[in-house]
């Protein structure tokens, strides 16, 4: 845990969030600034600043993040209609919180290209 990291503090419960999933490795919570009717952030409890900082020991965790996002999409009843998973990396990529997180967005038609 990084003491100054917003998402680490959410994962440890010192900052409140609307949690939709939690286990020993992963926490998922609703985004406070949703960009779609369903907008959930799926994060590892382990502090990893971005996808660029994943190391080989994190490969299984990265896979579990994606599987968890898919399970949440099913639970939220958006899987059959479709949804988007987004990983932003660094400032120009749109990353504002430097803790690895997957945006699960759905509940409306997604346009392309994004951004």
N, CA, C and O atoms as a MOPAC input file, in Angstrom:
PM7 MOZYME 1SCF
protein

 N      0.84200 1    -1.18900 1     0.00000 1
 C      0.00000 1     0.00000 1     0.00000 1
 C      0.88600 1     1.25000 1     0.00000 1
 O      1.87300 1     1.34300 1     0.73000 1
 N      0.50500 1     2.17600 1    -0.82000 1
 C      1.17900 1     3.47000 1    -0.83400 1
 C      0.29100 1     4.45100 1    -0.07000 1
 O     -0.83900 1     4.71100 1    -0.48400 1
 N      0.78300 1     4.99300 1     1.02800 1
 C     -0.02300 1     5.80700 1     1.93200 1
 C     -0.68600 1     6.99300 1     1.24300 1
 O     -1.78300 1     7.39300 1     1.63100 1
 N     -0.04100 1     7.55900 1     0.22900 1
 C     -0.58800 1     8.73600 1    -0.44800 1
 C     -1.50000 1     8.38100 1    -1.61800 1
 O     -2.07700 1     9.27300 1    -2.23800 1
 N     -1.63800 1     7.10600 1    -1.92700 1
 C     -2.42000 1     6.67200 1    -3.08900 1
 C     -3.90600 1     6.58800 1    -2.73800 1
 O     -4.30100 1     5.88000 1    -1.81200 1
 N     -4.71700 1     7.32000 1    -3.49400 1
 C     -6.16400 1     7.33600 1    -3.29600 1
 C     -6.75400 1     5.92800 1    -3.37200 1
 O     -7.54800 1     5.54400 1    -2.51400 1
 N     -6.37500 1     5.16200 1    -4.38500 1
 C     -6.97200 1     3.83500 1    -4.55800 1
 C     -6.48000 1     2.85300 1    -3.50300 1
 O     -7.23600 1     1.96500 1    -3.11000 1
 N     -5.24700 1     2.97800 1    -3.02900 1
 C     -4.78700 1     2.14400 1    -1.90900 1
 C     -5.63300 1     2.43000 1    -0.67300 1
 O     -5.99500 1     1.51300 1     0.06500 1
 N     -5.94100 1     3.68300 1    -0.45300 1
 C     -6.74200 1     4.06200 1     0.71400 1
 C     -8.18200 1     3.56000 1     0.58000 1
 O     -8.79300 1     3.16100 1     1.57100 1
 N     -8.72100 1     3.57800 1    -0.63400 1
 C    -10.04900 1     2.99100 1    -0.85800 1
 C     -9.99000 1     1.48800 1    -0.59500 1
 O    -10.87200 1     0.94000 1     0.06600 1
 N     -8.96300 1     0.82400 1    -1.10400 1
 C     -8.83400 1    -0.62800 1    -0.92800 1
 C     -8.71700 1    -1.02000 1     0.53600 1
 O     -9.22800 1    -2.06400 1     0.94400 1
 N     -8.05000 1    -0.19200 1     1.32500 1
 C     -7.90800 1    -0.51200 1     2.75000 1
 C     -9.09700 1    -0.03900 1     3.57900 1
 O     -9.18400 1    -0.34700 1     4.76800 1
 N    -10.01000 1     0.70400 1     2.96600 1
 C    -11.22300 1     1.12100 1     3.65200 1
 C    -11.14200 1     2.43300 1     4.39800 1
 O    -12.07000 1     2.78300 1     5.12700 1
 N    -10.04900 1     3.17300 1     4.23500 1
 C     -9.94000 1     4.46000 1     4.93400 1
 C    -10.62500 1     5.59700 1     4.19000 1
 O    -10.88200 1     6.65300 1     4.76800 1
 N    -10.92100 1     5.38800 1     2.92100 1
 C    -11.74200 1     6.32000 1     2.13900 1
 C    -12.94900 1     5.52600 1     1.67100 1
 O    -12.79600 1     4.45500 1     1.08300 1
 N    -14.15600 1     6.04000 1     1.92800 1
 C    -15.34800 1     5.28100 1     1.55100 1
 C    -15.55200 1     5.23000 1     0.04000 1
 O    -15.19200 1     6.15200 1    -0.69300 1
 N    -16.13000 1     4.13800 1    -0.39200 1
 C    -16.48600 1     3.93900 1    -1.80600 1
 C    -17.66200 1     2.98000 1    -1.84200 1
 O    -17.90600 1     2.23500 1    -0.89200 1
 N    -18.38400 1     3.00900 1    -2.95100 1
 C    -19.48200 1     2.06500 1    -3.14500 1
 C    -18.89200 1     0.80800 1    -3.77000 1
 O    -18.76500 1     0.70600 1    -4.99100 1
 N    -18.53800 1    -0.13400 1    -2.92700 1
 C    -17.87200 1    -1.35700 1    -3.34700 1
 C    -18.87900 1    -2.34100 1    -3.92600 1
 O    -19.94200 1    -2.57100 1    -3.34900 1
 N    -18.53300 1    -2.91900 1    -5.07300 1
 C    -19.38700 1    -3.93800 1    -5.68700 1
 C    -18.74400 1    -5.32100 1    -5.63300 1
 O    -19.41600 1    -6.32800 1    -5.85600 1
 N    -17.43900 1    -5.37200 1    -5.33800 1
 C    -16.73100 1    -6.64300 1    -5.24800 1
 C    -15.47700 1    -6.43100 1    -4.42500 1
 O    -14.83300 1    -5.38400 1    -4.50100 1
 N    -15.13800 1    -7.44700 1    -3.63200 1
 C    -13.91800 1    -7.37100 1    -2.84000 1
 C    -13.47200 1    -8.77500 1    -2.46100 1
 O    -14.27900 1    -9.60100 1    -2.03500 1
 N    -12.17800 1    -9.03600 1    -2.61900 1
 C    -11.57300 1   -10.24600 1    -2.07400 1
 C    -10.16800 1    -9.87700 1    -1.59800 1
 O     -9.85700 1    -8.69300 1    -1.46800 1
 N     -9.32400 1   -10.85900 1    -1.33800 1
 C     -7.98700 1   -10.57900 1    -0.80000 1
 C     -7.07800 1    -9.84300 1    -1.78000 1
 O     -6.12400 1    -9.18900 1    -1.35900 1
 N     -7.36000 1    -9.93800 1    -3.09000 1
 C     -6.48800 1    -9.35300 1    -4.10600 1
 C     -7.07600 1    -8.17000 1    -4.85700 1
 O     -6.33800 1    -7.31200 1    -5.34100 1
 N     -8.40800 1    -8.11700 1    -4.95800 1
 C     -9.06700 1    -7.18800 1    -5.87900 1
 C    -10.22000 1    -6.48000 1    -5.18100 1
 O    -10.93500 1    -7.06800 1    -4.36900 1
 N    -10.38000 1    -5.21100 1    -5.51600 1
 C    -11.52800 1    -4.42000 1    -5.06000 1
 C    -12.12800 1    -3.75300 1    -6.29000 1
 O    -11.40400 1    -3.28000 1    -7.16500 1
 N    -13.44700 1    -3.72000 1    -6.35100 1
 C    -14.14300 1    -3.02300 1    -7.43600 1
 C    -15.17700 1    -2.10300 1    -6.81800 1
 O    -15.90800 1    -2.48800 1    -5.90500 1
 N    -15.22800 1    -0.87900 1    -7.33000 1
 C    -16.13600 1     0.12400 1    -6.76300 1
 C    -16.62700 1     1.04900 1    -7.86000 1
 O    -15.99800 1     1.18600 1    -8.91000 1
 N    -17.76000 1     1.68100 1    -7.59900 1
 C    -18.36000 1     2.58600 1    -8.58000 1
 C    -17.54700 1     3.87300 1    -8.67900 1
 O    -17.12100 1     4.43100 1    -7.66700 1
 N    -17.34000 1     4.33400 1    -9.90800 1
 C    -16.61400 1     5.58100 1   -10.16100 1
 C    -17.44800 1     6.74900 1    -9.66000 1
 O    -18.66000 1     6.77800 1    -9.87400 1
 N    -16.81800 1     7.71300 1    -8.99400 1
 C    -17.54400 1     8.87800 1    -8.47500 1
 C    -17.90100 1     9.86900 1    -9.57800 1
 O    -18.72500 1    10.76000 1    -9.37000 1
 N    -17.28300 1     9.71700 1   -10.75300 1
 C    -17.57900 1    10.57100 1   -11.89800 1
 C    -17.90400 1     9.67300 1   -13.09400 1
 O    -17.12700 1     9.61200 1   -14.04700 1
 N    -19.04400 1     8.97600 1   -13.05300 1
 C    -19.31900 1     7.97000 1   -14.07400 1
 C    -19.48100 1     8.55900 1   -15.46900 1
 O    -20.06300 1     9.62700 1   -15.65300 1
 N    -18.94300 1     7.82400 1   -16.45400 1
 C    -19.02700 1     8.21700 1   -17.85700 1
 C    -20.05700 1     7.39100 1   -18.61700 1
 O    -20.22100 1     7.54000 1   -19.82800 1
 N    -20.74700 1     6.51900 1   -17.88900 1
 C    -21.79900 1     5.67300 1   -18.46000 1
 C    -22.69100 1     5.24400 1   -17.30100 1
 O    -22.30700 1     5.38800 1   -16.14000 1
 N    -23.87200 1     4.72000 1   -17.60000 1
 C    -24.74400 1     4.27000 1   -16.50700 1
 C    -24.05700 1     3.27600 1   -15.55800 1
 O    -24.29100 1     3.30400 1   -14.35000 1
 N    -23.22000 1     2.41000 1   -16.10500 1
 C    -22.38200 1     1.54200 1   -15.27300 1
 C    -20.93700 1     1.96100 1   -15.50200 1
 O    -20.44000 1     1.92300 1   -16.62800 1
 N    -20.27100 1     2.36000 1   -14.42900 1
 C    -18.85200 1     2.73000 1   -14.50700 1
 C    -18.21900 1     2.28100 1   -13.19900 1
 O    -18.38800 1     2.91000 1   -12.15400 1
 N    -17.49500 1     1.19100 1   -13.28600 1
 C    -16.89500 1     0.55800 1   -12.11000 1
 C    -15.39400 1     0.46500 1   -12.32700 1
 O    -14.93300 1     0.15000 1   -13.42500 1
 N    -14.63600 1     0.74100 1   -11.27300 1
 C    -13.18300 1     0.61300 1   -11.31600 1
 C    -12.79500 1    -0.68700 1   -10.63200 1
 O    -13.23100 1    -0.96200 1    -9.51400 1
 N    -11.98000 1    -1.48200 1   -11.30100 1
 C    -11.50400 1    -2.75800 1   -10.77300 1
 C    -10.00900 1    -2.60200 1   -10.53700 1
 O     -9.24800 1    -2.35200 1   -11.47200 1
 N     -9.58900 1    -2.75100 1    -9.27700 1
 C     -8.19100 1    -2.48300 1    -8.91900 1
 C     -7.58900 1    -3.65600 1    -8.14500 1
 O     -8.29900 1    -4.39300 1    -7.46000 1
 N     -6.27800 1    -3.81500 1    -8.26400 1
 C     -5.61300 1    -4.76100 1    -7.36900 1
 C     -5.38900 1    -4.07900 1    -6.01400 1
 O     -5.18400 1    -2.86600 1    -5.95900 1
 N     -5.42500 1    -4.83800 1    -4.94300 1
 C     -5.07300 1    -4.26100 1    -3.64000 1
 C     -3.59200 1    -3.88100 1    -3.61100 1
 O     -3.20200 1    -2.90400 1    -2.97100 1
 N     -2.78300 1    -4.66300 1    -4.30800 1
 C     -1.34600 1    -4.37800 1    -4.39900 1
 C     -1.15100 1    -3.08000 1    -5.17100 1
 O     -1.76500 1    -2.88300 1    -6.22000 1
 N     -0.31000 1    -2.20200 1    -4.66500 1
 C     -0.04900 1    -0.95500 1    -5.38300 1
 C      0.87100 1    -1.23400 1    -6.56900 1
 O      2.02600 1    -1.63100 1    -6.41000 1
 N      0.32300 1    -1.01300 1    -7.75800 1
 C      1.06200 1    -1.07500 1    -9.01800 1
 C      0.67700 1     0.22100 1    -9.72500 1
 O     -0.50000 1     0.43400 1   -10.01500 1
 N      1.63500 1     1.07800 1   -10.00200 1
 C      1.32000 1     2.42600 1   -10.48900 1
 C      0.61400 1     2.42700 1   -11.84500 1
 O     -0.29900 1     3.22600 1   -12.05400 1
 N      1.00800 1     1.56500 1   -12.75500 1
 C      0.38600 1     1.52300 1   -14.08000 1
 C      0.64900 1     0.16400 1   -14.70300 1
 O      1.37000 1    -0.66200 1   -14.14200 1
 N      0.06200 1    -0.05800 1   -15.85700 1
 C      0.28000 1    -1.31500 1   -16.56900 1
 C      1.75600 1    -1.50200 1   -16.91900 1
 O      2.21400 1    -2.63400 1   -17.07400 1
 N      2.50000 1    -0.41000 1   -17.04400 1
 C      3.92500 1    -0.49200 1   -17.34800 1
 C      4.73800 1    -1.07700 1   -16.20400 1
 O      5.86700 1    -1.52100 1   -16.41000 1
 N      4.17500 1    -1.08200 1   -15.00400 1
 C      4.89500 1    -1.58600 1   -13.84300 1
 C      4.52000 1    -3.01500 1   -13.47500 1
 O      4.99000 1    -3.53200 1   -12.46100 1
 N      3.68000 1    -3.66300 1   -14.28300 1
 C      3.41000 1    -5.07800 1   -14.05100 1
 C      4.68600 1    -5.86000 1   -14.30300 1
 O      5.38500 1    -5.60900 1   -15.28500 1
 N      4.99500 1    -6.80600 1   -13.42400 1
 C      6.14400 1    -7.66300 1   -13.68200 1
 C      5.65600 1    -9.09700 1   -13.85700 1
 O      4.47800 1    -9.37100 1   -13.63000 1
 N      6.52600 1   -10.00800 1   -14.25300 1
 C      6.07000 1   -11.37700 1   -14.50900 1
 C      5.31900 1   -12.00200 1   -13.33400 1
 O      4.42100 1   -12.81700 1   -13.54700 1
 N      5.66200 1   -11.64200 1   -12.11900 1
 C      4.96800 1   -12.18900 1   -10.94600 1
 C      3.52400 1   -11.70600 1   -10.86100 1
 O      2.72400 1   -12.29100 1   -10.13200 1
 N      3.18000 1   -10.65100 1   -11.59000 1
 C      1.82500 1   -10.08800 1   -11.56700 1
 C      0.92800 1   -10.61700 1   -12.68500 1
 O     -0.22800 1   -10.20400 1   -12.77800 1
 N      1.42000 1   -11.50900 1   -13.52800 1
 C      0.64100 1   -11.96400 1   -14.67800 1
 C     -0.68800 1   -12.59000 1   -14.26600 1
 O     -1.72000 1   -12.29600 1   -14.86800 1
 N     -0.67500 1   -13.44400 1   -13.25600 1
 C     -1.91800 1   -14.08600 1   -12.82800 1
 C     -2.88700 1   -13.05300 1   -12.25500 1
 O     -4.09100 1   -13.13000 1   -12.50000 1
 N     -2.37400 1   -12.09700 1   -11.50400 1
 C     -3.21100 1   -11.03800 1   -10.95100 1
 C     -3.85600 1   -10.22300 1   -12.07200 1
 O     -5.04100 1    -9.89800 1   -11.99100 1
 N     -3.10200 1    -9.89400 1   -13.10600 1
 C     -3.64500 1    -9.13100 1   -14.23600 1
 C     -4.78200 1    -9.91000 1   -14.89700 1
 O     -5.80300 1    -9.32500 1   -15.25700 1
 N     -4.61800 1   -11.19900 1   -15.05600 1
 C     -5.68500 1   -12.02400 1   -15.61000 1
 C     -6.91300 1   -12.04400 1   -14.71300 1
 O     -8.04300 1   -11.99800 1   -15.19900 1
 N     -6.69300 1   -12.11300 1   -13.41300 1
 C     -7.83300 1   -12.11300 1   -12.48400 1
 C     -8.57100 1   -10.77000 1   -12.49400 1
 O     -9.78500 1   -10.73300 1   -12.29200 1
 N     -7.85100 1    -9.67300 1   -12.72600 1
 C     -8.52400 1    -8.37200 1   -12.85500 1
 C     -9.52100 1    -8.40900 1   -14.01100 1
 O    -10.65600 1    -7.95300 1   -13.87300 1
 N     -9.09300 1    -8.95400 1   -15.15400 1
 C     -9.96900 1    -9.01500 1   -16.32000 1
 C    -11.13600 1    -9.97400 1   -16.10200 1
 O    -12.27100 1    -9.67000 1   -16.47200 1
 N    -10.86200 1   -11.11900 1   -15.50900 1
 C    -11.94600 1   -12.07200 1   -15.22900 1
 C    -12.94000 1   -11.49600 1   -14.23800 1
 O    -14.14300 1   -11.72400 1   -14.36000 1
 N    -12.44700 1   -10.74700 1   -13.25300 1
 C    -13.33200 1   -10.10700 1   -12.28100 1
 C    -14.19800 1    -9.07000 1   -12.97000 1
 O    -15.39500 1    -8.98200 1   -12.69700 1
 N    -13.60800 1    -8.28200 1   -13.86000 1
 C    -14.38400 1    -7.28500 1   -14.60400 1
 C    -15.49400 1    -7.96000 1   -15.39800 1
 O    -16.62000 1    -7.46300 1   -15.42900 1
 N    -15.19600 1    -9.07900 1   -16.03600 1
 C    -16.21500 1    -9.80000 1   -16.80600 1
 C    -17.31600 1   -10.32900 1   -15.89200 1
 O    -18.49400 1   -10.26200 1   -16.24400 1
 N    -16.95500 1   -10.84700 1   -14.74200 1
 C    -17.95900 1   -11.35200 1   -13.79700 1
 C    -18.85100 1   -10.21600 1   -13.29300 1
 O    -20.05700 1   -10.39700 1   -13.12700 1
 N    -18.26100 1    -9.06000 1   -13.05300 1
 C    -19.05200 1    -7.90300 1   -12.60900 1
 C    -19.98300 1    -7.45500 1   -13.72300 1
 O    -21.13400 1    -7.10700 1   -13.45700 1
 N    -19.50900 1    -7.45500 1   -14.96900 1
 C    -20.36700 1    -7.08800 1   -16.10700 1
 C    -21.59000 1    -8.00500 1   -16.15700 1
 O    -22.70300 1    -7.54400 1   -16.41000 1
 N    -21.38700 1    -9.29000 1   -15.91900 1
 C    -22.52600 1   -10.21500 1   -15.87500 1
 C    -23.45800 1    -9.86700 1   -14.72100 1
 O    -24.67500 1    -9.81500 1   -14.89700 1
 N    -22.89100 1    -9.63000 1   -13.54200 1
 C    -23.69800 1    -9.31300 1   -12.36400 1
 C    -24.47900 1    -8.00900 1   -12.53600 1
 O    -25.58400 1    -7.86500 1   -12.01400 1
 N    -23.89700 1    -7.06900 1   -13.27000 1
 C    -24.53700 1    -5.77300 1   -13.51200 1
 C    -25.53200 1    -5.83400 1   -14.67000 1
 O    -26.18700 1    -4.83900 1   -14.98300 1
 N    -25.64500 1    -7.00600 1   -15.30800 1
 C    -26.58700 1    -7.24000 1   -16.41200 1
 C    -26.26100 1    -6.41000 1   -17.65800 1
 O    -27.16300 1    -5.99500 1   -18.38600 1
 N    -24.95800 1    -6.17100 1   -17.89900 1
 C    -24.55300 1    -5.45400 1   -19.11300 1
 C    -23.74100 1    -6.33700 1   -20.05500 1
 O    -23.39500 1    -5.90700 1   -21.15500 1
 N    -23.43600 1    -7.55200 1   -19.64600 1
 C    -22.55700 1    -8.40900 1   -20.44400 1
 C    -23.15200 1    -8.74400 1   -21.80400 1
 O    -22.45400 1    -8.67200 1   -22.81600 1
 N    -24.40800 1    -9.10500 1   -21.84300 1
 C    -25.01300 1    -9.51900 1   -23.11200 1
 C    -25.13900 1    -8.37200 1   -24.10200 1
 O    -24.99000 1    -8.57700 1   -25.30700 1
 N    -25.41300 1    -7.16700 1   -23.61300 1
 C    -25.54500 1    -6.01300 1   -24.50200 1
 C    -24.18700 1    -5.49500 1   -24.94500 1
 O    -24.04700 1    -4.97900 1   -26.05400 1
 N    -23.19600 1    -5.62800 1   -24.09200 1
 C    -21.85100 1    -5.16600 1   -24.40400 1
 C    -21.35700 1    -4.13900 1   -23.41700 1
 O    -22.14400 1    -3.44100 1   -22.77700 1
 N    -20.05800 1    -4.05400 1   -23.30200 1
 C    -19.41500 1    -3.13400 1   -22.36900 1
 C    -18.00600 1    -2.86300 1   -22.86400 1
 O    -17.54600 1    -3.48100 1   -23.82400 1
 N    -17.33400 1    -1.95000 1   -22.21500 1
 C    -15.95900 1    -1.61200 1   -22.57800 1
 C    -15.08200 1    -1.70600 1   -21.33400 1
 O    -15.48500 1    -1.31800 1   -20.23700 1
 N    -13.86700 1    -2.23200 1   -21.53300 1
 C    -12.83700 1    -2.19800 1   -20.50000 1
 C    -11.76400 1    -1.23300 1   -20.97500 1
 O    -11.31600 1    -1.30600 1   -22.11900 1
 N    -11.35200 1    -0.32800 1   -20.09400 1
 C    -10.36100 1     0.69000 1   -20.45200 1
 C     -9.24000 1     0.67100 1   -19.42500 1
 O     -9.48600 1     0.65800 1   -18.21800 1
 N     -8.00400 1     0.66800 1   -19.92000 1
 C     -6.81200 1     0.82800 1   -19.09100 1
 C     -6.08600 1     2.06600 1   -19.59700 1
 O     -5.56000 1     2.05700 1   -20.71000 1
 N     -6.04900 1     3.11300 1   -18.81400 1
 C     -5.31600 1     4.32100 1   -19.18400 1
 C     -3.89900 1     4.21100 1   -18.63400 1
 O     -3.69300 1     3.66300 1   -17.55100 1
 N     -2.92200 1     4.73000 1   -19.37800 1
 C     -1.54000 1     4.66600 1   -18.92200 1
 C     -0.85500 1     6.01700 1   -19.09700 1
 O     -0.73800 1     6.53900 1   -20.20600 1
 N     -0.42200 1     6.54800 1   -18.00600 1
 C      0.28600 1     7.82900 1   -17.91900 1
 C     -0.60600 1     9.00200 1   -18.34500 1
 O     -1.72400 1     8.81200 1   -18.82600 1
 N     -0.09200 1    10.19100 1   -18.15900 1
 C     -0.92400 1    11.39700 1   -18.29500 1
 C     -1.56700 1    11.55700 1   -19.67300 1
 O     -2.77000 1    11.80200 1   -19.76200 1
 N     -0.79100 1    11.42500 1   -20.74100 1
 C     -1.37300 1    11.60100 1   -22.07300 1
 C     -2.34900 1    10.48900 1   -22.42500 1
 O     -3.18400 1    10.65100 1   -23.31500 1
 N     -2.24900 1     9.36900 1   -21.73500 1
 C     -3.19100 1     8.27600 1   -21.92300 1
 C     -4.44400 1     8.43200 1   -21.08600 1
 O     -5.35200 1     7.60500 1   -21.16400 1
 N     -4.50300 1     9.50000 1   -20.27600 1
 C     -5.68400 1     9.77500 1   -19.48500 1
 C     -5.64200 1     9.26000 1   -18.06000 1
 O     -6.64000 1     9.35200 1   -17.34500 1
 N     -4.50100 1     8.71600 1   -17.62700 1
 C     -4.41300 1     8.20500 1   -16.26000 1
 C     -4.27900 1     9.37600 1   -15.29200 1
 O     -3.38100 1    10.20600 1   -15.42600 1
 N     -5.18300 1     9.43100 1   -14.31600 1
 C     -5.13500 1    10.50700 1   -13.31400 1
 C     -4.81800 1     9.98100 1   -11.92000 1
 O     -4.31100 1    10.72200 1   -11.07800 1
 N     -5.11100 1     8.71400 1   -11.67000 1
 C     -4.73300 1     8.08000 1   -10.40500 1
 C     -3.70400 1     7.01000 1   -10.75800 1
 O     -3.98300 1     6.10600 1   -11.54500 1
 N     -2.52500 1     7.11800 1   -10.17700 1
 C     -1.42800 1     6.23400 1   -10.54400 1
 C     -1.42100 1     4.98300 1    -9.66000 1
 O     -0.52100 1     4.74000 1    -8.85700 1
 N     -2.47500 1     4.22100 1    -9.86500 1
 C     -2.66500 1     2.88200 1    -9.29400 1
 C     -3.39200 1     2.13100 1   -10.39600 1
 O     -4.45300 1     2.56800 1   -10.84100 1
 N     -2.85000 1     1.02600 1   -10.83700 1
 C     -3.44100 1     0.25800 1   -11.92000 1
 C     -4.93100 1     0.06100 1   -11.67600 1
 O     -5.34100 1    -0.35000 1   -10.59100 1
 N     -5.73500 1     0.35500 1   -12.68900 1
 C     -7.17700 1     0.13800 1   -12.57900 1
 C     -7.78100 1    -0.06700 1   -13.95700 1
 O     -7.33000 1     0.49400 1   -14.95700 1
 N     -8.81800 1    -0.89100 1   -13.97000 1
 C     -9.56800 1    -1.17200 1   -15.18100 1
 C    -10.91900 1    -0.48600 1   -15.04200 1
 O    -11.63500 1    -0.70600 1   -14.06500 1
 N    -11.26600 1     0.34600 1   -16.01800 1
 C    -12.59800 1     0.94600 1   -16.05400 1
 C    -13.52900 1    -0.04800 1   -16.74700 1
 O    -13.25800 1    -0.47700 1   -17.86800 1
 N    -14.60500 1    -0.40700 1   -16.09300 1
 C    -15.66900 1    -1.20800 1   -16.69100 1
 C    -16.82300 1    -0.25100 1   -16.94400 1
 O    -17.45000 1     0.23300 1   -16.00200 1
 N    -17.10300 1     0.02200 1   -18.21200 1
 C    -18.16100 1     0.96800 1   -18.55900 1
 C    -19.17600 1     0.29900 1   -19.48600 1
 O    -18.81600 1    -0.45400 1   -20.39100 1
 N    -20.43700 1     0.59000 1   -19.23800 1
 C    -21.48400 1     0.00700 1   -20.05400 1
 C    -22.83400 1     0.60300 1   -19.70500 1
 O    -22.93400 1     1.55100 1   -18.92700 1
 N    -23.86200 1     0.03000 1   -20.29500 1
 C    -25.20900 1     0.52300 1   -20.06400 1
 C    -25.64100 1     1.54800 1   -21.10500 1
 O    -26.73300 1     2.11000 1   -21.01600 1
 N    -24.78700 1     1.78700 1   -22.08600 1
 C    -25.12200 1     2.66300 1   -23.22300 1
 C    -24.25000 1     2.24900 1   -24.38300 1
 O    -23.29200 1     1.49600 1   -24.20700 1
 N    -24.57200 1     2.73300 1   -25.56800 1
 C    -23.76500 1     2.45000 1   -26.75500 1
 C    -22.45600 1     3.23000 1   -26.62200 1
 O    -22.46600 1     4.41900 1   -26.30200 1
 N    -21.34800 1     2.56700 1   -26.86600 1
 C    -20.03000 1     3.18700 1   -26.81900 1
 C    -19.65900 1     3.67700 1   -28.22000 1
 O    -19.86400 1     2.96200 1   -29.20000 1
 N    -19.13000 1     4.86100 1   -28.31400 1
 C    -18.72000 1     5.37200 1   -29.62600 1
 C    -17.25800 1     5.06600 1   -29.87600 1
 O    -16.51600 1     4.71400 1   -28.96000 1
 N    -16.85300 1     5.20500 1   -31.13800 1
 C    -15.46200 1     4.98800 1   -31.52200 1
 C    -15.08700 1     6.01600 1   -32.57000 1
 O    -15.88700 1     6.23400 1   -33.48000 1
 N    -13.97000 1     6.64400 1   -32.51700 1
 C    -12.91500 1     6.40000 1   -31.55300 1
 C    -13.19000 1     7.10900 1   -30.21900 1
 O    -13.86700 1     8.13700 1   -30.18900 1
 N    -12.66900 1     6.56100 1   -29.12800 1
 C    -12.82700 1     7.22400 1   -27.83500 1
 C    -11.89300 1     8.42700 1   -27.76200 1
 O    -11.00400 1     8.58400 1   -28.59900 1
 N    -12.09900 1     9.26600 1   -26.76400 1
 C    -11.19500 1    10.40100 1   -26.53100 1
 C    -11.45400 1    11.46600 1   -27.51500 1
 O    -10.79600 1    12.50600 1   -27.48600 1

